[in-house]
Amino acid sequence: MAGKLYLCATPIGNLEDITFRVLRTLKEVDLIAAEDTRHSIKLLNHFEINTPMTSYHEYNKVDKARYLVEKMEEGTNIALITDAGTPGISDPGEELVRQCVEAGIEVTSLPGPAACITALTMSGLSTRRFAFEAFLPTEKGDKKERLRILEELKDETRTIIIYEAPHHLVSTLRDLNEALGNRRISICRELTKRYETAFRTTFEEALAFYDTEEPKGECVIVIEGRSPEELREEQRKVWEEMTIEEHMEYYLSQGQDKKEAMKSVAKDRGISKRDVYQQLL
């Protein structure tokens, strides 16, 4: 029989957050694939886990995933752990899961800590709908992609979650403020650790604060989504600046047929399809 992949969530700071199920699984599997074995050995030693480890990280994820899949096809049960949190969330575990699914290897995820969810639930902002962006591309790495994502986020009505390192925090806050406008945010740092903080503020207040204070610790920025009412009003003004014919042409160019386009135009303008039809005559 083929082996199985266990995605094991590990603490993001406080060791007491590991589950009994994860501890049992880490002891029972044949092999643990760890993002950084030097880091993870401390966790395993603390809980007296002696299971063999192998490295699985961003720079070997494709080739090493093939090797691990082959081991599982031979019957090896493997647990995947990241440095902190749930594997597959903003880390190379996604590649291993993809290859396992393609190969027909069974994958199961053992619930546990995730910094994005921890920060969201303590932010004081809406938790019903949210968009997780992980780390934005760096300005040096891919500035065009960074600007493209910021432009997309401008009209996002869901709560937005972004990870950021302390040395990039101020520049990211500045870019977000410029792209999204001043909004309510929560900057959560050192989650589950002794000096955990949730700085509930706005972009402008945070930038003023960090003029004199040095950012410390890995951060999760939770951002208020744009007001749907404000977005609808802005879009309505855009439609009203168009003629009915221009508005129709917009939807026809998107591939809608005439009937669908008339329905879309009527909805955008808050009028009936009959009104659209009469104005087109």
C-alpha positions as CSV (number, residue, x, y, z in Angstrom):
1,M,0.0,0.0,0.0
2,A,1.1,3.6,-0.7
3,G,2.0,5.8,2.2
4,K,0.3,9.0,3.2
5,L,1.2,12.7,3.5
6,Y,0.3,14.3,6.8
7,L,0.4,18.2,6.9
8,C,1.2,18.9,10.5
9,A,0.7,22.4,11.9
10,T,3.3,23.5,14.4
11,P,3.3,26.4,16.8
12,I,3.9,29.9,15.6
13,G,5.5,30.9,18.9
14,N,4.0,29.2,21.9
15,L,4.9,25.5,22.1
16,E,1.7,24.8,24.0
17,D,-0.3,25.3,20.8
18,I,0.8,22.0,19.3
19,T,-2.0,19.4,19.3
20,F,-1.9,15.9,20.7
21,R,-2.8,14.5,17.3
22,V,0.2,16.3,15.7
23,L,2.6,15.0,18.4
24,R,1.3,11.4,17.9
25,T,1.6,11.6,14.2
26,L,5.1,13.0,14.3
27,K,6.1,10.0,16.4
28,E,4.3,7.4,14.3
29,V,5.3,8.4,10.7
30,D,8.4,7.0,9.0
31,L,9.8,10.4,8.0
32,I,9.4,14.1,8.7
33,A,10.0,16.6,5.9
34,A,10.9,19.9,7.5
35,E,11.4,23.4,6.0
36,D,14.5,23.9,8.2
37,T,15.8,20.8,10.0
38,R,18.0,22.9,12.2
39,H,15.0,24.9,13.4
40,S,12.7,21.9,13.7
41,I,15.1,19.7,15.7
42,K,14.5,22.0,18.6
43,L,10.8,21.3,18.5
44,L,11.3,17.6,18.1
45,N,13.8,17.4,21.0
46,H,11.4,19.4,23.2
47,F,8.7,16.8,22.7
48,E,11.2,13.8,22.6
49,I,10.4,12.9,19.0
50,N,13.1,10.8,17.4
51,T,11.6,10.3,13.9
52,P,14.2,10.8,11.1
53,M,14.0,14.2,9.3
54,T,14.8,15.4,5.8
55,S,14.9,19.0,4.4
56,Y,12.1,20.3,2.2
57,H,12.3,24.0,1.4
58,E,11.7,26.7,-1.2
59,Y,15.0,26.0,-3.1
60,N,14.6,22.2,-3.5
61,K,10.8,21.9,-3.4
62,V,10.2,20.5,-7.0
63,D,12.9,17.8,-7.1
64,K,12.6,16.9,-3.4
65,A,8.8,16.6,-3.8
66,R,9.3,14.0,-6.6
67,Y,11.6,12.1,-4.3
68,L,9.1,12.2,-1.4
69,V,6.3,11.1,-3.6
70,E,8.3,8.2,-4.7
71,K,9.0,7.3,-1.1
72,M,5.2,7.4,-0.4
73,E,4.5,5.3,-3.4
74,E,6.8,2.7,-1.8
75,G,4.7,2.8,1.4
76,T,6.5,5.5,3.5
77,N,4.3,7.7,5.6
78,I,5.6,11.3,5.7
79,A,4.7,14.3,7.9
80,L,5.4,17.7,6.5
81,I,6.1,20.6,8.9
82,T,7.0,24.2,8.3
83,D,9.1,26.5,10.5
84,A,5.9,27.8,12.1
85,G,2.2,27.4,11.3
86,T,0.3,25.3,8.8
87,P,2.2,23.7,5.8
88,G,1.0,24.9,2.5
89,I,0.1,28.4,3.7
90,S,2.7,30.8,2.1
91,D,5.3,28.1,2.1
92,P,6.6,25.4,-0.3
93,G,4.3,22.7,1.0
94,E,1.8,23.7,-1.7
95,E,4.1,22.0,-4.3
96,L,4.4,18.7,-2.5
97,V,0.6,18.6,-2.0
98,R,0.1,19.2,-5.7
99,Q,2.4,16.4,-6.7
100,C,0.8,14.0,-4.2
101,V,-2.6,14.8,-5.6
102,E,-1.4,14.2,-9.2
103,A,0.2,10.9,-8.1
104,G,-2.9,9.7,-6.2
105,I,-1.2,9.9,-2.8
106,E,-3.6,10.4,0.1
107,V,-3.1,13.8,1.8
108,T,-4.6,14.8,5.1
109,S,-4.2,18.1,7.1
110,L,-4.0,18.2,10.9
111,P,-5.5,21.5,12.0
112,G,-3.5,23.9,14.1
113,P,-1.9,27.4,14.2
114,A,-1.9,29.8,11.3
115,A,-0.7,33.3,11.7
116,C,-3.2,34.7,9.2
117,I,-6.2,33.4,11.0
118,T,-4.8,34.2,14.5
119,A,-4.3,37.8,13.4
120,L,-7.6,38.1,11.7
121,T,-9.6,36.9,14.6
122,M,-8.0,39.4,17.1
123,S,-7.9,42.3,14.7
124,G,-11.4,43.7,15.5
125,L,-12.1,43.9,11.7
126,S,-14.7,41.9,9.8
127,T,-14.0,38.2,9.7
128,R,-16.9,37.0,7.6
129,R,-15.1,37.4,4.2
130,F,-11.3,37.9,3.8
131,A,-8.6,37.9,1.2
132,F,-5.1,36.5,2.1
133,E,-2.2,38.0,0.1
134,A,0.7,36.6,2.1
135,F,3.9,38.6,1.3
136,L,3.6,41.2,-1.4
137,P,6.4,41.0,-4.1
138,T,9.3,43.2,-3.0
139,E,10.0,46.4,-4.8
140,K,13.4,45.1,-5.8
141,G,12.2,41.7,-6.8
142,D,9.2,42.5,-9.0
143,K,8.0,46.1,-8.7
144,K,5.5,45.7,-11.6
145,E,3.8,42.7,-10.0
146,R,3.7,44.6,-6.6
147,L,2.0,47.6,-8.3
148,R,-0.5,45.3,-10.1
149,I,-1.5,43.6,-6.9
150,L,-1.9,46.9,-5.1
151,E,-4.1,48.1,-7.9
152,E,-6.3,44.9,-7.5
153,L,-6.6,45.4,-3.8
154,K,-7.8,49.0,-4.2
155,D,-11.4,47.9,-4.7
156,E,-11.3,44.8,-2.5
157,T,-14.3,44.8,-0.2
158,R,-13.2,41.9,1.9
159,T,-10.8,42.2,4.9
160,I,-7.2,41.8,3.6
161,I,-4.4,40.0,5.3
162,I,-0.7,40.6,4.4
163,Y,2.5,39.2,6.0
164,E,5.5,41.5,6.3
165,A,9.0,41.5,7.7
166,P,9.9,44.3,10.1
167,H,12.5,45.9,7.8
168,H,9.9,46.2,5.0
169,L,7.0,47.2,7.1
170,V,7.1,51.0,6.7
171,S,7.6,50.9,2.9
172,T,4.7,48.5,2.6
173,L,2.4,50.6,4.8
174,R,3.3,53.6,2.7
175,D,2.5,51.8,-0.5
176,L,-0.8,50.4,0.9
177,N,-1.9,53.8,2.1
178,E,-1.1,55.4,-1.3
179,A,-3.0,52.6,-3.2
180,L,-5.9,52.0,-0.9
181,G,-6.3,55.3,1.0
182,N,-6.3,55.7,4.7
183,R,-8.1,52.7,6.3
184,R,-8.5,51.0,9.6
185,I,-5.8,48.3,10.1
186,S,-4.4,46.0,12.8
187,I,-0.7,45.3,12.8
188,C,-0.2,42.0,14.8
189,R,3.3,41.0,15.8
190,E,5.0,38.3,17.9
191,L,1.8,36.3,17.8
192,T,1.3,33.8,20.7
193,K,4.7,34.9,22.2
194,R,5.4,36.9,25.3
195,Y,5.4,40.3,23.6
196,E,2.4,39.7,21.4
197,T,0.7,43.0,20.3
198,A,-2.2,44.0,18.1
199,F,-1.7,47.6,17.1
200,R,-5.2,48.7,16.0
201,T,-4.8,51.9,14.1
202,T,-4.9,53.4,10.6
203,F,-2.3,53.6,7.8
204,E,-1.6,57.3,8.5
205,E,-1.4,56.8,12.3
206,A,0.9,53.8,11.9
207,L,3.2,55.7,9.6
208,A,3.4,58.6,12.1
209,F,4.1,56.1,14.9
210,Y,6.9,54.4,13.0
211,D,8.6,57.7,12.2
212,T,10.0,57.5,15.8
213,E,9.7,53.8,16.6
214,E,11.6,50.9,14.9
215,P,9.4,48.0,13.7
216,K,10.2,44.8,15.4
217,G,9.1,41.2,14.9
218,E,7.3,39.5,12.0
219,C,4.1,41.2,11.3
220,V,0.6,40.4,10.0
221,I,-1.2,43.4,8.6
222,V,-5.0,43.1,8.7
223,I,-6.7,45.8,6.6
224,E,-10.3,46.9,6.5
225,G,-12.0,46.2,3.1
226,R,-13.4,49.0,1.0
227,S,-17.0,50.0,1.8
228,P,-19.3,48.2,-0.8
229,E,-21.5,51.3,-0.8
230,E,-18.6,53.6,-1.5
231,L,-17.5,51.3,-4.4
232,R,-21.0,51.1,-5.9
233,E,-21.4,54.9,-5.8
234,E,-18.0,55.4,-7.5
235,Q,-18.9,52.9,-10.2
236,R,-22.3,54.4,-10.6
237,K,-20.7,57.8,-11.4
238,V,-18.4,56.1,-13.9
239,W,-21.4,54.6,-15.7
240,E,-23.3,57.9,-15.7
241,E,-20.5,59.6,-17.5
242,M,-21.0,57.2,-20.4
243,T,-23.8,57.3,-22.9
244,I,-26.1,54.3,-23.0
245,E,-24.5,53.3,-26.3
246,E,-21.0,53.4,-24.8
247,H,-22.2,51.4,-21.8
248,M,-23.8,48.8,-24.0
249,E,-20.6,48.6,-26.1
250,Y,-18.6,48.0,-23.0
251,Y,-20.5,44.8,-22.2
252,L,-20.8,43.7,-25.8
253,S,-17.0,43.9,-26.0
254,Q,-16.8,41.6,-22.9
255,G,-18.6,38.9,-24.8
256,Q,-22.1,39.4,-23.6
257,D,-25.0,39.2,-26.1
258,K,-27.4,42.1,-26.6
259,K,-29.9,40.9,-24.1
260,E,-27.3,40.2,-21.3
261,A,-25.7,43.6,-22.0
262,M,-29.0,45.5,-21.6
263,K,-29.6,43.7,-18.3
264,S,-26.1,44.6,-17.1
265,V,-26.5,48.3,-18.1
266,A,-29.9,48.5,-16.4
267,K,-28.5,47.1,-13.2
268,D,-25.5,49.4,-13.2
269,R,-27.7,52.5,-13.7
270,G,-30.5,51.5,-11.5
271,I,-33.1,51.6,-14.3
272,S,-35.3,49.1,-16.1
273,K,-34.3,47.1,-19.2
274,R,-37.3,48.8,-20.9
275,D,-35.7,52.2,-20.2
276,V,-32.4,51.0,-21.7
277,Y,-34.2,49.7,-24.8
278,Q,-36.2,53.0,-25.2
279,Q,-33.0,55.1,-25.0
280,L,-31.3,52.9,-27.6
281,L,-34.1,53.4,-30.2
